[in-house]
């Protein structure tokens, strides 16, 4: 897998950060690979692209967690739990017809639609952690 991407739309030769650092060493294999790309695309600019920020991970967001959360936050008629059990293929009706569970990604999206506070919590937590890491890095740099 190459660490060089030719972006014809922007007329750029894009490098990953690590590859760019390695290509800066004269005579290295990365340097030679970059020079070959520059020969093939002499009018293109060479740019280093940063890795896109990771989407928040929802560690611990299992079906069991969802079931417990719904049990604590469901309405009086338990309609959300009934829908969840249908989606999981665990309701009496679903069992009677042999329905399988929907996929995790679909159920997770449905769960977030029902409980947007979960998404807000994880987004806020990611921001707090990112800020703390940045402050710690600034302290080390000082």
GILINHU-V495437 format. One record per residue. RES is the residue in three letters. SS is DSSP state (alpha for helix, beta for strand, coil for the rest). PSI is psi in whole degrees, -180 to 180 (999 if undefined). Layout:
<<RES & SS & PSI> <RES & SS & PSI>>
This chain:
<<UNK & coil & 129> <UNK & coil & 151> <UNK & coil & 16> <UNK & beta & 132> <UNK & beta & 131> <UNK & beta & 116> <UNK & beta & 97> <UNK & coil & -33> <UNK & coil & -45> <UNK & coil & 0> <UNK & coil & 52> <UNK & beta & 154> <UNK & beta & 112> <UNK & beta & 132> <UNK & beta & 147> <UNK & beta & 161> <UNK & alpha & -45> <UNK & alpha & -44> <UNK & alpha & -40> <UNK & alpha & -42> <UNK & alpha & -43> <UNK & alpha & -36> <UNK & alpha & -17> <UNK & coil & -12> <UNK & coil & 110> <UNK & coil & 130> <UNK & coil & -7> <UNK & coil & 161> <UNK & alpha & -37> <UNK & alpha & -41> <UNK & alpha & -45> <UNK & alpha & -40> <UNK & alpha & -42> <UNK & alpha & -43> <UNK & alpha & -36> <UNK & alpha & -41> <UNK & alpha & -39> <UNK & alpha & -34> <UNK & alpha & -40> <UNK & alpha & -29> <UNK & coil & 69> <UNK & coil & -25> <UNK & coil & -8> <UNK & coil & 145> <UNK & beta & 147> <UNK & beta & 125> <UNK & beta & 149> <UNK & beta & 127> <UNK & beta & 139> <UNK & coil & 149> <UNK & coil & 137> <UNK & coil & 145> <UNK & coil & 137> <UNK & coil & 143> <UNK & coil & 153> <UNK & coil & 136> <UNK & coil & 146> <UNK & coil & 67> <UNK & coil & 136> <UNK & coil & 0> <UNK & coil & 76> <UNK & coil & 170> <UNK & alpha & -37> <UNK & alpha & -42> <UNK & alpha & -47> <UNK & alpha & -44> <UNK & alpha & -44> <UNK & alpha & -41> <UNK & alpha & -44> <UNK & alpha & -42> <UNK & alpha & -36> <UNK & alpha & -24> <UNK & alpha & 14> <UNK & coil & 163> <UNK & coil & 178> <UNK & coil & -35> <UNK & coil & 0> <UNK & coil & 37> <UNK & alpha & -34> <UNK & alpha & -41> <UNK & alpha & -39> <UNK & alpha & -43> <UNK & alpha & -42> <UNK & alpha & -46> <UNK & alpha & -35> <UNK & alpha & -47> <UNK & alpha & -36> <UNK & alpha & -9> <UNK & coil & 24> <UNK & coil & -6> <UNK & coil & 162> <UNK & alpha & -42> <UNK & alpha & -44> <UNK & alpha & -41> <UNK & alpha & -38> <UNK & alpha & -34> <UNK & alpha & 1> <UNK & coil & 31> <UNK & coil & 141> <UNK & coil & 165> <UNK & coil & 144> <UNK & coil & 166> <UNK & coil & 159> <UNK & alpha & -44> <UNK & alpha & -42> <UNK & alpha & -43> <UNK & alpha & -39> <UNK & alpha & -44> <UNK & alpha & -43> <UNK & alpha & -43> <UNK & alpha & -44> <UNK & alpha & -33> <UNK & alpha & -37> <UNK & alpha & -36> <UNK & coil & 75> <UNK & alpha & -17> <UNK & alpha & -25> <UNK & alpha & -46> <UNK & alpha & -45> <UNK & alpha & -43> <UNK & alpha & -49> <UNK & alpha & -38> <UNK & alpha & -45> <UNK & alpha & -42> <UNK & alpha & -42> <UNK & alpha & -41> <UNK & alpha & -42> <UNK & alpha & -45> <UNK & alpha & -41> <UNK & alpha & -41> <UNK & alpha & -43> <UNK & alpha & -41> <UNK & alpha & -42> <UNK & alpha & -42> <UNK & alpha & -40> <UNK & alpha & -40> <UNK & alpha & -39> <UNK & alpha & -38> <UNK & alpha & -41> <UNK & alpha & -35> <UNK & alpha & -27> <UNK & coil & 999>>
